[in-house]
Amino acid sequence: MKFLPGSVCFLAAMFLAGCASVGKKTTFYTLSIPSEVQATESYLGHPAKPIFIDVMPVIVPERLARPQLVVNVKDKETQLLILEQARWSSHFHYELRDAFAAHIARKIGGQIEIREIRGIQARREPIYRIAIRLSQFDATLGGRVNAKFDWTIAHSTQARSAACYSVVSATAGTDIESLVKGIGSVVAAASERIAETLVEMNESGEATCRSQEK
């Protein structure tokens, strides 16, 4: 079998590119709350009766519905980077759901029953169902993380509901670790507002959605 000089060069280049790709290490990130952060979080107190919550998977724009981190390019508004070697431990909408559920449950002293509703319904415990949609999002290395979360809370057995939104922003550093912390900060800020609304609804049966921008 004969190879043309150009073909040999092409095969060599492909081989080297493959080796370089294999050599890159993939790093996985999570929005789960570290134990040291849990200890310092503000706490709204235990409710008189247990509060059961069901946080649905967060609806995200299609470009973010993937395990890879997607970042904006500073000073280039129309460019995005999909980072193949920087990934969430699960798809982004599940990472968000788990982080929201953990934050809210800790804030209200509630019983977190993520996706395990079968047993609760068997006991006929009332549940607050929380649906969240990430309607705006950009995360820029060396810039900021900006997000708008639209969310609803609905009681499973009573005519209690609320529809609100939170616009939040946090500083993002120049490395991926700092960027992930910035994303965690906007989730924590939005979670606090959801928790406050949930407590208000649980105590009075109503909730007032004030302007929630930070």
LUMTISE-384035 format. One line per field, with one value per atom (N, C-alpha, C): atom name; z, x, y; residue in one letter. Coordinates in nm, 3 decimals. Each point is the difference from the previous one (the first is absolute). Example, Ala and Ser with C-alpha at 12.3 -4.5 7.8 and 13.67 -1.06 7.14 Angstrom:
2
name	(N CA C N CA C)
pz	(0.780 0.000 0.000 -0.072 0.006 0.073)
px	(1.319 -0.089 0.090 -0.035 0.082 -0.077)
py	(-0.569 0.119 0.120 0.105 0.119 0.109)
resn	(A A A S S S)
***
This chain:
214
name	(N CA C N CA C N CA C N CA C N CA C N CA C N CA C N CA C N CA C N CA C N CA C N CA C N CA C N CA C N CA C N CA C N CA C N CA C N CA C N CA C N CA C N CA C N CA C N CA C N CA C N CA C N CA C N CA C N CA C N CA C N CA C N CA C N CA C N CA C N CA C N CA C N CA C N CA C N CA C N CA C N CA C N CA C N CA C N CA C N CA C N CA C N CA C N CA C N CA C N CA C N CA C N CA C N CA C N CA C N CA C N CA C N CA C N CA C N CA C N CA C N CA C N CA C N CA C N CA C N CA C N CA C N CA C N CA C N CA C N CA C N CA C N CA C N CA C N CA C N CA C N CA C N CA C N CA C N CA C N CA C N CA C N CA C N CA C N CA C N CA C N CA C N CA C N CA C N CA C N CA C N CA C N CA C N CA C N CA C N CA C N CA C N CA C N CA C N CA C N CA C N CA C N CA C N CA C N CA C N CA C N CA C N CA C N CA C N CA C N CA C N CA C N CA C N CA C N CA C N CA C N CA C N CA C N CA C N CA C N CA C N CA C N CA C N CA C N CA C N CA C N CA C N CA C N CA C N CA C N CA C N CA C N CA C N CA C N CA C N CA C N CA C N CA C N CA C N CA C N CA C N CA C N CA C N CA C N CA C N CA C N CA C N CA C N CA C N CA C N CA C N CA C N CA C N CA C N CA C N CA C N CA C N CA C N CA C N CA C N CA C N CA C N CA C N CA C N CA C N CA C N CA C N CA C N CA C N CA C N CA C N CA C N CA C N CA C N CA C N CA C N CA C N CA C N CA C N CA C N CA C N CA C N CA C N CA C N CA C N CA C N CA C N CA C N CA C N CA C N CA C N CA C N CA C N CA C N CA C N CA C N CA C N CA C N CA C N CA C N CA C N CA C N CA C N CA C N CA C N CA C N CA C N CA C N CA C N CA C N CA C N CA C N CA C N CA C N CA C)
pz	(0.000 0.000 0.000 -0.084 -0.010 0.058 0.069 0.054 -0.068 -0.043 -0.053 0.113 -0.025 0.106 0.074 -0.074 0.066 0.093 -0.039 0.082 0.128 -0.008 0.119 0.099 -0.052 0.087 0.066 -0.077 0.055 0.111 -0.023 0.102 0.125 -0.019 0.115 0.081 -0.070 0.069 0.077 -0.060 0.068 0.124 -0.010 0.113 0.115 -0.033 0.104 0.063 -0.080 0.053 0.094 -0.038 0.085 0.132 -0.003 0.124 0.090 -0.061 0.079 0.067 -0.076 0.055 0.115 -0.015 0.105 0.125 -0.021 0.113 0.086 -0.052 0.077 0.106 0.119 0.112 0.011 0.011 0.019 0.149 0.034 0.139 0.016 0.106 0.024 0.116 -0.014 0.101 0.046 0.119 0.055 0.070 0.008 0.075 0.138 0.039 0.133 0.106 0.112 0.102 0.087 0.006 0.090 0.145 0.084 0.141 0.073 -0.035 0.069 -0.036 -0.122 -0.039 0.070 0.013 0.069 0.141 0.067 0.140 0.014 -0.105 0.009 -0.065 -0.062 -0.066 0.101 -0.037 0.085 0.003 0.109 0.022 0.045 -0.063 0.029 0.113 0.054 0.114 -0.037 0.097 -0.023 -0.006 -0.097 -0.004 0.106 0.034 0.101 -0.047 -0.129 -0.061 -0.109 -0.025 -0.106 -0.135 -0.074 -0.136 -0.097 -0.090 -0.102 -0.131 -0.065 -0.127 -0.110 -0.120 -0.119 -0.102 -0.021 -0.096 -0.133 -0.102 -0.133 -0.066 -0.097 -0.077 -0.062 0.013 -0.045 -0.154 -0.056 -0.144 -0.039 -0.093 -0.041 -0.152 -0.051 -0.145 -0.062 -0.123 -0.064 -0.004 -0.017 -0.010 0.129 0.112 0.129 0.043 -0.075 0.037 -0.038 0.067 -0.030 0.124 0.008 0.117 -0.008 -0.119 -0.010 0.051 0.059 0.037 -0.126 -0.004 -0.113 0.054 -0.055 0.051 -0.111 0.041 -0.094 -0.013 -0.116 -0.027 0.033 0.086 0.043 -0.120 -0.004 -0.106 -0.137 -0.005 -0.126 0.029 -0.005 0.048 -0.074 -0.125 -0.080 0.000 0.076 -0.001 0.129 -0.014 0.113 -0.015 0.113 0.001 0.072 -0.063 0.065 0.043 0.131 0.055 0.016 -0.093 0.000 0.122 0.048 0.114 0.135 0.000 0.125 -0.002 0.082 -0.006 0.138 -0.001 0.122 0.032 0.126 0.038 -0.055 -0.038 -0.072 -0.095 -0.078 -0.089 0.082 -0.060 0.073 0.069 -0.065 0.062 0.124 0.005 0.121 0.110 -0.038 0.098 0.067 -0.082 0.055 0.092 -0.044 0.082 0.137 0.002 0.126 0.091 -0.059 0.079 0.057 -0.082 0.049 0.113 -0.019 0.102 0.132 -0.006 0.123 0.070 -0.076 0.060 0.065 -0.073 0.051 0.124 -0.003 0.116 0.124 -0.017 0.116 0.051 -0.090 0.041 0.084 -0.040 0.065 0.104 0.010 0.090 -0.052 -0.133 -0.060 -0.026 -0.035 -0.036 -0.151 -0.042 -0.142 -0.055 -0.094 -0.055 -0.152 -0.046 -0.143 -0.074 -0.089 -0.089 0.074 0.128 0.076 0.054 -0.089 0.042 0.028 -0.050 0.013 0.147 0.084 0.142 0.070 -0.039 0.062 -0.035 -0.126 -0.042 0.069 0.029 0.071 0.139 0.060 0.132 -0.011 -0.123 -0.028 0.066 0.002 0.051 -0.107 0.039 -0.099 -0.043 -0.124 -0.058 -0.066 0.014 -0.079 -0.121 -0.117 -0.123 -0.054 -0.025 -0.044 -0.141 -0.092 -0.139 -0.031 -0.057 -0.026 -0.146 -0.061 -0.137 -0.005 -0.056 -0.019 -0.134 0.004 -0.123 -0.059 0.083 -0.049 0.075 -0.073 0.066 -0.086 0.065 -0.063 0.109 -0.028 0.094 -0.075 0.041 -0.074 0.087 -0.046 0.072 0.010 0.121 0.020 0.004 0.002 0.003 0.111 -0.039 0.098 -0.046 0.095 -0.029 0.021 -0.104 0.008 -0.034 0.079 -0.023 0.039 -0.072 0.039 0.013 0.118 0.027 0.015 -0.081 0.019 0.076 0.103 0.080 0.054 0.019 0.057 0.117 0.095 0.114 0.005 0.008 0.005 0.109 0.080 0.104 -0.064 0.043 -0.066 0.033 0.114 0.041 0.025 0.004 0.027 -0.111 -0.007 -0.105 0.041 0.021 0.031 -0.113 -0.054 -0.106 -0.010 -0.060 -0.023 -0.126 -0.076 -0.120 0.008 0.005 0.023 -0.089 0.015 -0.070 0.085 -0.028 0.068 -0.104 0.003 -0.085 0.091 -0.023 0.091 -0.079 0.068 -0.066 0.102 -0.045 0.087 -0.079 0.070 -0.065 -0.044 -0.119 -0.050 -0.015 0.051 -0.011 -0.138 -0.011 -0.130 -0.024 0.097 -0.019 0.016 -0.043 0.001 0.142 0.094 0.139 0.052 -0.027 0.046 -0.072 -0.128 -0.076 0.058 0.034 0.060 0.134 0.079 0.127 -0.024 -0.108 -0.034 -0.036 -0.075 -0.034 0.127 0.091 0.127 0.081 -0.009 0.075 -0.051 -0.132 -0.051 0.032 0.002 0.040 0.147 0.085 0.143 0.024 -0.072 0.017 -0.043 -0.115 -0.046 0.095 0.052 0.094 0.125 0.048 0.121 -0.022 -0.116 -0.029 -0.015 -0.061 -0.012 0.139 0.085 0.135 0.081 -0.011 0.073 -0.045 -0.131 -0.053 0.046 0.004 0.043 0.146 0.085 0.142 0.017 -0.073 0.007 -0.043 -0.107 -0.049 0.100 0.059 0.095 0.126 0.042 0.125 -0.018 -0.113 -0.017 -0.112 -0.081 -0.111 -0.124 0.012 -0.113 -0.005 -0.117 -0.016 -0.091 0.035 -0.081 -0.072 -0.130 -0.079 -0.024 0.077 -0.016 -0.109 -0.036 -0.096 0.056 -0.072 0.052 -0.092 0.004 -0.081 0.092 -0.034 0.083 -0.087)
px	(0.086 -0.086 0.089 -0.032 0.079 -0.076 0.075 -0.058 0.067 -0.080 0.056 0.057 0.104 0.060 -0.103 -0.095 -0.103 -0.086 -0.030 -0.083 0.071 0.132 0.077 -0.002 0.017 -0.003 -0.137 -0.106 -0.135 -0.024 0.042 -0.017 0.080 0.121 0.083 -0.065 -0.057 -0.066 -0.121 -0.077 -0.118 0.040 0.111 0.047 0.041 0.075 0.045 -0.117 -0.099 -0.118 -0.076 -0.008 -0.069 0.071 0.132 0.078 -0.019 -0.002 -0.018 -0.136 -0.104 -0.135 -0.011 0.062 -0.005 0.071 0.106 0.079 -0.069 -0.105 -0.068 -0.089 0.008 -0.078 -0.133 -0.108 -0.132 -0.025 -0.041 -0.031 -0.150 -0.054 -0.144 -0.030 -0.108 -0.038 -0.143 -0.032 -0.134 -0.044 -0.132 -0.057 -0.047 0.030 -0.035 0.064 -0.068 0.044 0.108 0.121 0.104 -0.043 0.050 -0.041 0.034 0.114 0.036 -0.095 -0.058 -0.098 -0.133 -0.037 -0.124 -0.002 0.114 0.007 -0.018 0.030 -0.006 -0.124 -0.084 -0.120 -0.100 -0.066 -0.107 -0.114 -0.076 -0.100 -0.128 -0.112 -0.128 -0.077 0.052 -0.063 -0.088 -0.023 -0.084 -0.147 -0.075 -0.144 -0.074 -0.121 -0.079 -0.032 -0.030 -0.025 0.104 0.038 0.098 -0.047 0.091 -0.030 0.068 -0.078 0.055 0.008 0.115 0.017 0.039 -0.046 0.038 0.050 0.129 0.059 0.016 -0.063 0.005 0.135 0.042 0.121 -0.015 0.103 -0.005 -0.001 -0.091 -0.004 0.109 0.085 0.111 -0.004 0.061 0.010 0.072 -0.035 0.053 0.153 0.061 0.146 0.069 -0.075 0.057 -0.037 -0.087 -0.049 0.102 0.112 0.111 0.088 0.085 0.089 0.120 0.039 0.114 -0.035 0.098 -0.019 -0.002 -0.092 -0.010 0.028 0.102 0.039 -0.004 -0.022 0.004 0.144 0.030 0.133 -0.003 0.091 0.002 0.023 -0.078 0.007 -0.043 -0.057 -0.050 -0.139 -0.101 -0.134 -0.064 0.037 -0.068 0.074 0.109 0.078 -0.018 -0.011 -0.008 0.108 0.048 0.095 -0.062 -0.001 -0.042 0.126 0.017 0.126 -0.009 0.061 -0.008 0.069 0.106 0.075 -0.047 -0.105 -0.058 -0.148 -0.041 -0.137 -0.065 -0.133 -0.078 -0.006 -0.022 -0.009 -0.125 -0.100 -0.118 -0.041 -0.106 -0.043 -0.036 0.020 -0.009 -0.134 -0.110 -0.132 -0.019 0.065 -0.006 0.089 0.117 0.087 -0.075 -0.069 -0.075 -0.112 -0.075 -0.109 0.049 0.107 0.051 0.050 0.066 0.051 -0.114 -0.101 -0.116 -0.069 -0.023 -0.071 0.075 0.132 0.080 0.000 0.019 0.000 -0.135 -0.109 -0.133 -0.033 0.027 -0.031 0.075 0.125 0.077 -0.052 -0.041 -0.052 -0.127 -0.088 -0.131 -0.008 0.106 -0.008 -0.099 -0.016 -0.101 0.050 -0.092 0.032 0.018 0.121 0.030 -0.037 -0.090 -0.051 0.014 0.122 0.023 -0.034 -0.095 -0.037 -0.033 -0.041 -0.039 -0.141 -0.086 -0.133 -0.094 0.033 -0.090 -0.032 0.102 -0.020 -0.077 0.024 -0.071 -0.147 -0.029 -0.140 -0.073 0.072 -0.063 -0.042 0.079 -0.037 -0.092 -0.022 -0.085 0.051 0.130 0.059 -0.010 -0.038 -0.001 0.141 0.014 0.131 -0.004 0.108 0.019 0.085 -0.057 0.073 0.061 0.128 0.074 0.053 -0.042 0.046 0.083 0.116 0.093 0.043 0.005 0.049 0.111 0.113 0.112 -0.023 -0.052 -0.039 0.112 0.093 0.116 0.123 0.110 0.123 0.122 0.099 0.131 0.107 0.104 0.110 0.129 0.068 0.117 0.124 0.099 0.127 0.062 0.037 0.055 -0.105 -0.128 -0.109 -0.098 -0.125 -0.104 -0.087 -0.073 -0.106 -0.132 -0.080 -0.130 -0.110 -0.106 -0.106 -0.136 -0.101 -0.138 -0.073 -0.055 -0.076 -0.147 -0.086 -0.145 -0.045 -0.083 -0.035 -0.143 -0.057 -0.134 0.002 -0.086 -0.021 -0.149 -0.034 -0.140 -0.019 -0.104 -0.035 -0.079 0.026 -0.061 -0.147 -0.045 -0.139 -0.080 0.063 -0.071 0.026 -0.087 0.013 0.103 0.121 0.110 0.102 0.034 0.100 0.063 0.117 0.071 0.082 0.011 0.083 0.088 0.128 0.094 0.123 0.092 0.128 0.110 0.123 0.116 0.108 0.052 0.113 0.121 0.102 0.114 0.131 0.104 0.129 0.110 0.111 0.114 0.129 0.108 0.130 0.051 0.059 0.065 0.149 0.083 0.144 0.051 0.130 0.062 0.025 -0.036 0.017 -0.134 -0.006 -0.127 -0.052 0.090 -0.043 -0.075 0.053 -0.066 -0.132 -0.004 -0.124 -0.110 0.035 -0.096 -0.050 0.089 -0.041 -0.096 0.023 -0.092 -0.138 -0.005 -0.129 -0.068 0.078 -0.056 -0.057 0.064 -0.047 -0.134 -0.020 -0.129 -0.111 0.032 -0.098 -0.038 0.100 -0.027 -0.087 0.027 -0.078 -0.145 -0.020 -0.136 -0.072 0.073 -0.058 -0.051 0.075 -0.042 -0.133 -0.018 -0.125 -0.116 0.027 -0.105 -0.039 0.100 -0.027 -0.081 0.033 -0.074 -0.145 -0.023 -0.136 -0.076 0.069 -0.064 -0.041 0.085 -0.033 -0.120 0.001 -0.112 -0.131 0.006 -0.119 -0.047 0.094 -0.036 -0.063 0.044 -0.050 -0.131 -0.013 -0.117 -0.094 0.045 -0.082 0.016 0.073 0.023 0.148 0.040 0.138 0.001 0.080 0.013 0.134 -0.005 0.123 0.044 0.100 0.055 0.107 0.046 0.109 0.121 0.051 0.105 0.121 0.069 0.120 0.116 0.116 0.117 0.123)
py	(-0.119 0.119 0.123 0.096 0.121 0.118 0.089 0.122 0.118 0.093 0.123 0.082 0.081 0.081 0.083 0.058 0.080 -0.082 -0.125 -0.087 -0.035 -0.025 -0.034 0.116 0.121 0.118 0.016 -0.024 0.012 -0.101 -0.128 -0.104 0.031 0.052 0.036 0.111 0.098 0.111 -0.049 -0.090 -0.055 -0.078 -0.075 -0.080 0.092 0.106 0.092 0.073 0.038 0.068 -0.092 -0.129 -0.097 -0.017 -0.005 -0.014 0.120 0.119 0.122 0.002 -0.046 -0.002 -0.097 -0.119 -0.101 0.050 0.079 0.046 0.104 0.066 0.104 -0.064 0.054 -0.054 0.073 -0.077 0.059 0.022 0.121 0.035 0.014 -0.059 0.005 0.095 0.076 0.099 -0.027 0.049 -0.018 0.127 0.019 0.112 -0.045 -0.123 -0.048 0.089 0.016 0.093 -0.063 0.057 -0.053 0.011 -0.089 -0.003 0.129 0.065 0.124 0.113 -0.005 0.101 -0.027 -0.126 -0.035 0.057 -0.005 0.044 0.150 0.078 0.146 0.059 -0.083 0.051 0.054 0.112 0.052 -0.101 0.002 -0.103 0.067 -0.036 0.064 -0.068 -0.109 -0.065 -0.118 -0.089 -0.117 0.040 -0.049 0.028 -0.081 0.046 -0.071 -0.141 -0.014 -0.131 -0.022 -0.124 -0.027 0.052 0.058 0.046 -0.095 -0.058 -0.088 0.077 -0.008 0.071 -0.098 0.030 -0.075 0.101 0.004 0.093 -0.073 0.053 -0.061 0.030 -0.083 0.034 0.139 0.081 0.138 0.003 0.080 0.018 0.099 -0.038 0.085 0.020 0.106 0.016 -0.120 -0.031 -0.120 -0.002 0.115 0.004 -0.044 0.006 -0.037 -0.142 -0.065 -0.133 -0.106 0.002 -0.091 -0.010 -0.102 -0.011 0.095 0.046 0.090 0.140 0.068 0.139 0.085 0.096 0.092 0.140 0.067 0.131 0.104 0.123 0.111 0.050 0.056 0.056 0.148 0.043 0.139 0.092 0.109 0.102 -0.053 -0.122 -0.055 -0.059 0.084 -0.033 -0.117 -0.020 -0.103 -0.134 -0.012 -0.123 -0.078 -0.132 -0.091 -0.106 -0.049 -0.110 -0.119 -0.116 -0.124 -0.073 -0.013 -0.052 -0.152 -0.073 -0.146 -0.061 0.064 -0.056 0.055 0.081 0.051 -0.032 -0.096 -0.052 -0.002 0.011 -0.020 -0.148 -0.033 -0.141 -0.066 0.080 -0.048 0.112 -0.020 0.106 0.125 0.117 0.126 0.017 -0.039 0.022 -0.087 -0.117 -0.082 0.057 0.053 0.066 0.115 0.079 0.112 -0.048 -0.101 -0.052 -0.046 -0.078 -0.052 0.112 0.100 0.112 0.083 0.030 0.076 -0.075 -0.129 -0.079 0.000 -0.018 -0.005 0.136 0.108 0.135 0.031 -0.023 0.035 -0.081 -0.130 -0.085 0.046 0.040 0.048 0.133 0.085 0.131 -0.012 -0.090 -0.008 -0.111 -0.081 -0.115 -0.101 -0.004 -0.088 -0.140 -0.086 -0.137 -0.006 -0.035 -0.002 -0.137 0.000 -0.125 0.004 0.016 0.016 -0.128 0.009 -0.109 -0.129 0.009 -0.118 0.022 0.040 0.044 -0.117 -0.116 -0.113 -0.030 -0.002 -0.028 0.110 0.125 0.112 -0.005 -0.026 -0.005 -0.115 -0.108 -0.111 0.044 0.095 0.051 0.122 0.043 0.115 0.127 0.015 0.123 0.108 0.123 0.108 0.036 0.036 0.029 0.138 0.073 0.121 -0.036 0.016 -0.029 0.129 -0.005 0.118 -0.024 0.084 -0.009 0.125 -0.019 0.109 -0.003 0.118 0.011 0.104 -0.040 0.092 0.071 0.120 0.069 0.084 0.045 0.075 -0.046 -0.015 -0.047 0.032 0.059 0.010 -0.006 -0.073 -0.019 0.031 0.107 0.048 -0.011 -0.073 -0.007 0.138 0.037 0.133 0.109 -0.039 0.096 -0.032 -0.027 -0.028 -0.116 -0.056 -0.097 0.073 0.010 0.067 -0.100 0.000 -0.098 0.058 -0.045 0.028 -0.132 -0.025 -0.121 0.038 -0.060 0.012 -0.125 0.018 -0.117 0.010 -0.118 -0.010 -0.097 0.025 -0.090 -0.032 -0.127 -0.041 -0.105 0.017 -0.097 -0.114 -0.121 -0.116 -0.019 0.050 -0.025 0.126 0.117 0.124 0.100 0.100 0.102 0.105 -0.045 0.091 -0.007 0.115 0.000 0.138 0.003 0.125 -0.014 0.108 0.003 0.124 -0.020 0.109 -0.016 0.092 -0.012 0.061 -0.041 0.056 0.028 0.122 0.037 0.016 -0.081 -0.003 0.006 0.047 0.015 -0.025 -0.055 -0.027 0.014 0.029 0.013 -0.136 -0.004 -0.122 0.028 -0.088 0.019 -0.035 -0.009 -0.027 -0.148 -0.086 -0.144 -0.070 -0.125 -0.075 -0.020 -0.027 -0.020 0.121 0.120 0.122 0.022 -0.035 0.013 -0.089 -0.123 -0.093 0.055 0.060 0.060 0.116 0.076 0.108 -0.052 -0.110 -0.062 -0.049 -0.059 -0.045 0.116 0.117 0.116 0.051 0.000 0.047 -0.099 -0.129 -0.101 0.018 0.024 0.019 0.122 0.110 0.122 -0.020 -0.066 -0.027 -0.097 -0.097 -0.097 0.069 0.097 0.072 0.071 0.058 0.070 -0.097 -0.114 -0.102 -0.050 -0.023 -0.049 0.101 0.127 0.104 0.004 -0.012 0.000 -0.124 -0.113 -0.125 0.007 0.055 0.015 0.093 0.111 0.094 -0.067 -0.076 -0.070 -0.105 -0.071 -0.106 0.056 0.120 0.058 0.076 0.072 0.087 -0.045 -0.095 -0.045 0.085 0.111 0.088 0.038 0.048 0.045 0.121 0.097 0.121 -0.003 0.006 -0.001 0.144 0.040 0.134 -0.002 0.119 0.011 -0.073 -0.099 -0.085 0.003 0.112 0.016 0.035 -0.061 0.023 0.001)
resn	(M M M K K K F F F L L L P P P G G G S S S V V V C C C F F F L L L A A A A A A M M M F F F L L L A A A G G G C C C A A A S S S V V V G G G K K K K K K T T T T T T F F F Y Y Y T T T L L L S S S I I I P P P S S S E E E V V V Q Q Q A A A T T T E E E S S S Y Y Y L L L G G G H H H P P P A A A K K K P P P I I I F F F I I I D D D V V V M M M P P P V V V I I I V V V P P P E E E R R R L L L A A A R R R P P P Q Q Q L L L V V V V V V N N N V V V K K K D D D K K K E E E T T T Q Q Q L L L L L L I I I L L L E E E Q Q Q A A A R R R W W W S S S S S S H H H F F F H H H Y Y Y E E E L L L R R R D D D A A A F F F A A A A A A H H H I I I A A A R R R K K K I I I G G G G G G Q Q Q I I I E E E I I I R R R E E E I I I R R R G G G I I I Q Q Q A A A R R R R R R E E E P P P I I I Y Y Y R R R I I I A A A I I I R R R L L L S S S Q Q Q F F F D D D A A A T T T L L L G G G G G G R R R V V V N N N A A A K K K F F F D D D W W W T T T I I I A A A H H H S S S T T T Q Q Q A A A R R R S S S A A A A A A C C C Y Y Y S S S V V V V V V S S S A A A T T T A A A G G G T T T D D D I I I E E E S S S L L L V V V K K K G G G I I I G G G S S S V V V V V V A A A A A A A A A S S S E E E R R R I I I A A A E E E T T T L L L V V V E E E M M M N N N E E E S S S G G G E E E A A A T T T C C C R R R S S S Q Q Q E E E K K K)
***
